[in-house]
Amino acid sequence: MKSIYAAVEKLVGYAQEKLSLPARNALYVRNTVLGILGSDGFESTGAEYAGESVTELLGGLLRASADENLISEEDFERIGDLIMGVLTPAPQEIQERFEALCAEDSQKATDWLYDLSVYSDYVKKEKLDLNPRFERKGLIVTINKAKPEFRDSKKAAMGNSTKSGYPKCTICRENEGYFGRNKRTLRTVSIKLGGEDWFWQFSPYGYFRQHGIAVNTKHTPMHVDEATFYRLMDFVDRFPQWFLGCNAALPRIGGSVLAHDHYQGGGEVLPLQKARVAIAMKHPSYPDAEVAVLDWPGTAVRITAQSRETVASLSEIVRKYWVGYSNAAAGIVAEDADGIHSAVSPTVVKKDGRYEMTLILRNNITSEQYPDGVFHAHPEFHVIKKESIGLIEAQGLFILPGRLEEQMGRLAVALERGEALPADLSEFEMIFGEMKAMRPSFNKEQAEEAVKEELASVCERILGNTAVFATAEETANFMKEAGFVL
């Protein structure tokens, strides 16, 4: 049992250093952890925390407990969550500390909250850091080994519902500390957006630095209207170090949690935010604003101004016109018997006191040729990415399925050896052919680079598939119809 006692002592020491556990609470917490493990005794070993990661400490404790037949390996996740929940400060403590830091500097507050979420093992940063990630063709490509692949959009939506009806969905605030989904370490902080009660939480398997979501406290459906633009700007007013955006509130082109209004954001500059201006425009009624059709594979326009009212008003002009816009020649159908098909995905950053609102035009119409969506990844690319292209990927950060690490690795080996496409990877025939055409022969480094170039090329073409207008000029013509001028 001494190995268990030593592991508990180290973990309590870790909580004192990393999770602000008061010394006065250390004895109570130690006994609580022992109780969770089913141990009714304790003998100090003098073990001290020596800089180990939470993964090492928690894993060591769970393994030692299993060796003593106190728990089974099948219970590691549940028991680990229980233990870390005891070590993590309570929600009110976190809210008070967060508000106090915000009064000094919002950056300091958000950094503290993120670090605490990592230290509590809610944000699985050690696992996230193992995900392959690279930049090519102005895009960021990641392979998320921790995220399950949902090639069926209906199954993806089901994955965010709850069987018992409590909580109502996977992002409701009632998940905070909920034992049924191993959320003992989830901590949220209250924020106000548009005068309403919202809250912020980090994503445990975030796609980028400090990736999190702002969630409406009420379980109300996703929607985008003029009030949405104001709420997004409220957020960056308080947290100017972050961006915030909203998925299109329609299936196939938006997030999988359409039943609960929420936004996504965080502390990374995504590729779309760096996109150059393709065509500069104006609106006669708002001379203080800069309007631009962006040089981007998808269809996106940017509105920049110092006035919140100007940005919100112009964004609403674009949104309203787009939602009702049809163009038979381009295959754009605004509404039919199946409902509304067009929506915008807005995202905002604040630079030098000016708001930059980028609107991505989306449409989820399907056809016999494209049953998964006309403006979705086309079938030849489904071997790489079949899931919905939501807000983050529409901004140029692609999250590819974990299976690709092994599959593309095998293709790289075949390139290096000059071998044919492996028979069990026949669905990669086009992909493999494009890589082979890059060079007459490959060494190991060149083969690995070919894989990266090909994945980025496919992601770029997928973004092109999502474009509702084929060229910047066509987008500018749409904007002219909406009242904008060159």
N, C-alpha and C positions, 0 to 999 in steps of 0.2 A: 504493500500500500504506500510505501514511502515515495515511489515514483509519482503517484497521484497527488500526494500532499505537496511534493516539490513543485509539480506542475500548477497546482492551485495557487501556491504562494507566488510563483512567477507571474501568473495571469492577473492576480490581484495587484501586484506591483506595476504591471503594465497599465492596468486601469487607472492607478493613481497618477502615473506619469502622462498617459496619452488621453485619458477620458475624464480627467478632473475628478476622479473618485476621492472624496475627502478622507483623510486618515481616520477620522472618527467613524466612518462607515465601513472601513476595511474588514473588521471582524464580522460584522453582520453579513456583508457580501460573501466573505469566505464560507461562512456556515450555510448560506443559501445555495452556493454552488455545490458544496458537499452534499447537501440535501437533494439537489437535482440529480446527482450521480448515484444517490442511494448509499452514500458512505455515512456511517453514524459515529465515526471517530476522526481524530486528527492528532498529528504529532509534528511539530515544526521541524523542518529539515535545514532551516537557514537559507534556503534557496532564494535568490533575488533576480529580478528582471534584469537582463543584460543586453537589451537592444534587439531581441528576437522579434520577428514579425508576428502579427496576430495569427497568421496561418500556421506558423511553426508552433506557437504556444498552444493554440486551441487544438491543433491536430495532435500534438504530443499528449495533451490531457485526455483527449478522447481515446487515443490508442492505448494509453496506460489503463484507462477505465475498462476498456474492452478486454485487455489482458487479464484483468482481475475479475472478469465476468460480471461486472456491474452493469454494462450496457452492451448492446450488439452493434455491429458495424452499420446495420440498416437504420439505426437510430442516430447516427452521427450528425446528420443535418439538423434534425429536430432538436436534439440535446444541445448541439453547438449554438443554435439560435436562442434557446432558452438561457444558456449561460451568458452569452453576449448581451442579451436583453437586460439581464440583471446588472451587468457592468456599465451599460450605457446610461447616461443621465436621462432623467425623466423629461417629457416634452416641455413642461413649464420652465424648468431650469434652462433648457436650450433656447426657448423663446426669449427669456429675459436676457441671457448672455448675448444672443444674436442682436436684439434691439439695442443693447448697450454699445456693442461694437459698431452697429450701423450709425449711431449718433456720432461716432468718431470718424468712421470711414467705411463706406459700404463694401469696398474691396476687402478690407480686413475682415468684415463680418462674413462674407461669402467664402473667403478662403478658410476661415476657421470652421465654418459649418461643413465644408467639403472634407477637410482633413478629419474632422470628427466622424463623418460618415465612413471614411476609409478605415480609421482606427477601430470603429465599432464592428467592422467587417460587413457593413451593409453594402457599401460600394466595393465591388470585388476588383480592386485596382491591380492586385498582383496577377489575376487572371487576364484582365484587360490588357496589361502590358505585354502579354504573350501573343496577342493577336497580331498577325502580319499587317503592316500598314506602309504604304508608299504613296508618293505623288508623281503623277505623270499627266501630260496633256492638260495641265491646269486643273486636274481633279485630284481628290484624295480617295484612294481605294483601300478598304480594309477587309479582312476576312475575320468574321466574328465567330470564333470557335465555341463561345459560350451561349450563343443565341440559336434556338432551334429554327429550322427552316420551315416556313409555311408556304407551300406552293399553291395552296387552295385558300383564296381570300376568305371564304366562309369559315374554314377551320381556324384561320388566324383570328377572326372576330370571336369565335367560340373560346379561343384560348385566353381571352380577356374578360370572359364572363365568369360568374361564380355559381357553383352548383346549388349551394344552400340559399342563395338570394341575400346572404349577408357576408360581407359587404355587397352592395349592389353590383360593383364591378371592381376590377383590379386596381383602379386608381382612386377610389373613394377614400376620404380621410379616415373612415372607419378601419382601414387596413393598418393604421398605426398601432403597432403592438399586437396585431391579431395573430393568435397562435395557429389558426387553421391554415395559414399560408406562409408560415415561418417568417413573420414580419415583426418579431420582437424588437429588432434594432432599427426599424424604420422610424425616423423622426422628421417631422415637417415643421415649417415655420409659417405663421399667418402673415398675409400681405393683403393690401387693398388694391383692387384694380377697378377703375370706373365706379368707385364708391361701394363696391361689392366685396364680400369676404371671399378671398381665394387663399390658397396656400402653395408653398413651394416644397418640392422634395427632389432629391437627386435620384437618377436612374442607377440601379445596382450594376447594370451592364451597359454603361454609357458608351455612346458611339464616338464621343469627342471629349475634350477637356471640360470638366465640370458640367457635364450634360445633365439637365434636369427638366422637370415639368412644373408649370404653374397650373393649378387645378382649381376649378370652381368648387367651393365648399358644397354647393347644391348639386345633386346628381341631375344635371340638365343636359339635353343633347348638344352636340357640337353645332356651331353655326358661325357664320361670318357676316357681319353687317358694319355699319359705320361705327357703332359702339366698340366693335372689336379693335378697330384702328386706334381708338383712344386708349383702350386698356393696354394694348401693346406699348404705346408711348408712355403710359403711366409707369410701366415696368422699367423701361430703360431710363426714365427720369430718376428712379430710385437706384437702379443698378446699371449705370452707364458703361460698366466694364463688360457687360453681357449683351448678347442679342436675344431677341425673342420672336418666335414665329408661330403661325397657326396652320395646321394641315387643312386642306380642302375638306369640307364637311360632307363628302360623298364617298361611297364605297369604291374600291379599286384604285382611286387616285389619292386617297387620304390615309389617315391613321386607322388602326384597327379598332380603337376605342371611340367609336362615333357616338355612343350613348352618353358620354360625359364630356362636357366642355373643358378643354385644356389646351395649353400652348407648350411649345418646346423651346428651350434655349440653353445658353451656357457661355462659357468663356473662350470660345475659339472663333477665329475669323474664318468662315467657310468660303469656298471658292467663288460662289455667286456674289458675295459681298465685295470681291475684288474685280468683278467683271468690268470690262471697258465699255464706254458708250459707243454704240453703233450709229444711232441717229438721235440727235438732240432735238427736243421739242419744247413747246410751251403751251400754256392755256391762257387765252385772252383775259379771262376773269381773275387770274392769279399770277400776275407778272413777277411776284417774289419767289416763285417756285421754279426749280429746274426739273425737267421731265426728260427721261431718256429711254429709248429702246436699247436693250443691252445686247452686247456681242456675246451670245450665250447659245449653247446647243438647244436648250429648251426655249420657251417663249416667256420673256420676263421684261417688265418695265420698272423703272426706278423713279420715285418722286422724292425730291429733296427740298426742304425748306426749314426755316427757323420756327415758323408758326405751326403749332399743333393743328389749329383749325384748317389751315391751308392743306396740310398733308392729309388730314382725315377727309376733307371735302373732295379733293382730287382723287384720292383712293376710292372713295365711294362712287364717284362718276365712272371710273374705270370698271369697278365691280358690277354696278347696276347695268352698264351697257353690255358687259361681257356675258352676264348671266342670261340676258335675253337675246344674245346674238346667234344667228344661224348663217351658215355659208355652205350650201350644198356642194359647190365645187371643191371646197376644202374638206368635206366630210364632217363639218361641224354642225351638230344638232343640239339646240339649246334645250328643247323639251319635247317629249313625245308621250306615248301611252305609259311608258315605264317611269316617267317623272322627269325631274330636272337633271340635266347632264353637265352643266358648266358651273365652275366655281373658281375662286382665287385662293391661292396660298400666300398670305402676306407675311413678311418678316421685316423687322425694324432694328436698326442700330442707331446710335447717337454719336456724332462726331463733331467736335468743336461747337457744341451747342445747336447743331442742326440735325434734324431727323432724316434718315434715309429709309424710306419705306419701299421695299421691293415687292412687286406683285407678280406672282407666277400664274399664268393663265392655264387652267386645267379643264379637261373634258373627259368624261368616262363612258362615252358612247361605245357600244360594241357593234360588231358586224359578223356576217357569216365567215368572212376571211379572218377576222380578228375577234374571236369570241371572248378573249380576256381583256379586250379594250383596243380600240383603234389607236389611241394615243398612249399606249402602254408598250413595254418591251415586246418586240415582235418575236414570233416563235423561234426564229433561228438563234435568238440569244437566250432562250429560256434555260438552256443548259448551264448558263452562268447566273442568270437572275430572272426568276419568274414572279417573285413577290411584288407587291405594289410598290410603286416609286412614290414615296411620301415626301414630306417637307424637307427632311435632311438630305436625301439623295437628290431631290430636285435642285438643291443648292450645291450639289457637286461633291458630296461626301457619300461614297457608296459603301454599303454594308453587304458583303457577299457571304454566302453560306460557308460554314466551316468545312464541309466536305471538299471544297475546292483546294484546300491546302494539300491534301494527299493526291487528289486527281491531277492538279496542275503540276505537282511535283513529279508525278510519273510521266507526264508529257514532256517535262524538261529533261528527264533522264533519256527518254526516247530520242529527243532532238540531239542531245550530246553524243549518243551512241550511233546515231544515224539509222535508228530502227524505225519500223513501221508503227502506225498507231496501234496501241494495244486493243485487242478484239473487244474487251469488256468496256472500252471507252469509246465505242463507235459513235456515240452521240456528239463527240467532240471533233468530228471529222472536219467541219469547216474551220473551227478554232485551230486545230493542229495544222491544217493546210496553210492558213494565214501565217502561222509562226514559221513554218518550214520555208515559206517564200521570203522571209526576211534576210536569210543568208544562205550561202552554199553549204556551210558546215558550222558547227557550234562547239565551243568548249563549254565547260560547266558554267562559268560566269555569263557567257553570252546566252546560253539556254535559259538561265534564270532571268536575265534581262528581257528576253523575248516574251517570257510569260507575263512579266509586269507590263510590257508595252501592249500586249494583246488584251489583257484584262482592262487596261485603261481605255484602249480603243473601243472595246465592246461597251464599256460604261458610257463613253462619249456618244456612241451611236444609239444607245438606249435613251439617253437624254434627248437626242434628236427625234427618236420615236415619239416622245412625249410632247414634242413641240406642236402646238395647234396651228401655227403658221410656219411655213417652210423657210421664210426669209425675214430679215429685219425690215425690209421694205413692205412686206405684207402686214407685219405687225404695225408699222407706222401708218399704213392705210386704215387699219382698224381704229387706231388712236385718232386719226383725223375724223372718222365717222363719229367718234365719241365726243368731238369738240375740241381736240387739241390741234395745234398748228406747228409747222416747222419753224 
